[in-house]
Amino acid sequence: MGTSNDGFSDAGLRRLREVLERHVESKKIPGLVALVGRGGRTHVEAIGTMRHDGGAPMRRDTIFRMASTSKPVTMAAAMVLLDDCRLRLDDPVDRWLPELADRQVLRRPDGPLDDTVPAQRPITVRDLLTSTFGLGTDFESMASPIRAATFERLDYSVASGPAPEPDEWMRRLGELPLQYQPGVRWQYDLSNEVVGVLVSRVAGQSLEAFLRERVLDPLGMKDTAFHVPADKIDRLPPLYGPDPQTGEFVVWDEAAGGRASTPPVFQGAGGGLVSTVDDYDAYFRMLLNHGMHGTERILSRAAVELMTTNRLSPGQLAAREVMFDNIAHLSSGQGSHGGWGFGMAVRTSRGDYAPLGQFGWFGGTGTAAYADRTHQLTGVLLTQVGLSTPDSPRVMNDFWTTLYQAVD
């Protein structure tokens, strides 16, 4: 298949492989799996090894910790509840999340935690889905008291140890004031975790059980879960966070006996999934196909449009742009270019090779998945190198740069 109007040029795909191989040969990225899909064509590259010191090769079915690239997929569970009219966008969440009722809000975003005013209105489902409920990571106020308090109570990153069960996690969240009035400002990450708890309470089952029944199983996403079972653990590489000073490969999480090897008590919608390139391709193709998978409807066309188009006001967009522009040099520009839908970024400005409207997200474990309607393509790039250095963001950047040149 030399060239076809629904695929990629062979020369372009060769070049894509060469660029990815160069990163592995540089010894900065031990291994990666990349998938590009367009029309009837899917092309996969598995390059390098699972461990930084060699050993088993990367394979097409290698399982990766998705980190924040989980967000676009877990958000589908909330969209199913909207489609079923079990959630409504402008309903207050108090009924299911009483911990978030009657909020106090900081008088100043960087002020002391006891200097507050009452919230002007309740937090709504929409506020959570758009990441504007009033709390979250804000790269401009990392030194603020609320940031420290939020981190101390709620973080469950590699360094902090596992999260408590959802009710206790929500109880801790409920002790904090909001940093901003509900609906005012886009802030990262925390809202997605709250959405996961909301889904499980509304559905009356765990987030994973509901997601599996309504999204993962119908899409055939058999390797996507909140942990890797023992019979698949040999397909999971260690997760590295290279030392920013020396570049030495520090293991953030081992495979066997590591954090991904047992079911977590808190199923983190913001970053808890493990998955493969083919599972993510199936999910993003469903979004490109307006919610259909073969003859089965997973999400309504309207739900997909809501998720994958910008939901932020011009003011919120401007603040988000500033926030990400300030860290672009650390992340090779990952995360910039404008807008946000539900659980994923949506391009509202042309800043590199990708077109407006491209949607998806990336993760702190060195993962990324995006799709775009202009070219009807999907791209998934998975590595085992965390974003402690710019190495994995640079691979992501080069992946998209070469992928878009390979489009016929």
C-alpha positions, 0 to 999 in steps of 0.5 A, a space after each residue: 500500500 504505497 499511498 492512499 487517501 485514507 492513510 499515511 505515506 510509506 515514506 512518512 511512516 519510515 521517517 516516523 520510525 527513524 525519529 522514534 528510534 533515535 530517541 531510544 538509541 539516545 538511551 534517554 527512552 528505554 522503550 516505547 510503543 506508538 500507534 497511528 490510525 487513519 481510515 482503515 489503516 493502523 500502524 504500530 511501532 514497538 521499539 526498545 526494551 521494557 527495562 533501561 538495562 535491556 531485557 524483554 523487548 517492548 511489544 504491541 500489547 505492553 501495558 502502561 500506566 496511563 497517568 493523566 491520559 486516563 482522564 479522557 477515558 474515565 470521563 466517558 462514565 460521566 457522559 453515560 450518566 448524562 445520556 441516561 439522565 441520571 446526571 444533569 449538567 446544571 444540577 448541584 452535586 450536593 445530593 451525591 457529594 454532601 461533602 461539597 455542600 455549603 462551601 467557603 471560598 478563599 477571599 484571595 487565591 493565595 490567602 490564608 485558609 481561614 480568610 473566606 467568604 461563602 460560595 455564591 452558589 453550589 458546585 454543579 456537575 458542569 463545574 466538575 466536568 469542566 475542571 472549574 469547581 474551585 480547586 485543583 492544581 494551579 501552576 501560578 499558585 504553587 506556593 499558596 497555602 491552599 496548594 500545600 493543604 490540598 497536596 498534604 490531604 489528597 495527593 497520592 502520587 508516587 511519592 505520597 503513597 496510596 490514597 484512602 478509600 473514596 469516602 475518606 478522601 472526600 471527607 478530607 476534601 470537604 475540610 478545605 475551602 475552595 480557592 475560587 468561586 465555583 465556575 470561575 477558573 479552570 484548574 487541573 486534575 482534582 475535579 477529575 478525581 471528584 468526578 470518579 467518586 460522583 460516578 460511583 455514587 450515582 451508579 451505585 457501583 465502583 467506578 471501574 465496574 461501571 466503566 467496564 460494563 458501559 465503556 470498556 467491555 463494549 469497546 473490547 478494551 480488555 487490558 484497560 483497568 485500575 491495576 494489572 492482574 498477576 497473569 499480565 504483570 510480565 507485560 508491564 514495564 517498570 516506571 522510571 523517573 530519571 534524575 533531573 540532574 544526572 539523568 540516571 534512571 530512578 525506578 518510580 514503580 516496579 512492575 511485580 509488587 509495585 503500585 499497579 500490581 494490586 487493586 487500589 482502594 481509590 480508583 483514581 479517575 484522574 490518573 489510575 488506568 493502565 492500558 495498551 495502544 490498541 485499547 486507546 485506539 479503540 476508544 479514540 476511534 469511537 469518539 471520531 465515529 461520533 460515539 459508535 463502535 461498529 454497530 453499537 452506540 457507546 455515547 450519544 453524538 451530542 455527548 461526544 461533541 460536548 467532551 471534545 469541543 472547548 467548554 471554557 470562556 475566553 477569560 478561562 481560556 486566557 488564564 489556562 494559556 498563561 498557566 501552561 505557557 509558563 511551564 511549556 519549556 519544561 514539557 516541550 509545549 505539552 498541554 498548551 494550545 488553548 481549550 479544554 472540553 470534558 477530561 481532555 484538551 481541545 486545540 483552539 489555537 494553532 501552535 504547532 503541526 496539529 490542527 485546531 480541534 485536535 483533542 486528547 491529553 498526555 500523562 506524567 508517566 510519559 503517555 499521550 493519546 490524541 485524535 483529530 477530525 480534520 484528518 480523521 486520525 488517532 495517535 497513541 504514544 506510550 513510554 515508561 519514562 516519567 516527566 521528571 525530565 523533558 525527555 518523554 515530552 520531546 518524544 511526544 513532540 517529535 511523534 506528532 511532528 512526524 505523524 502529521 507529515 506522514 498524513 497523505 
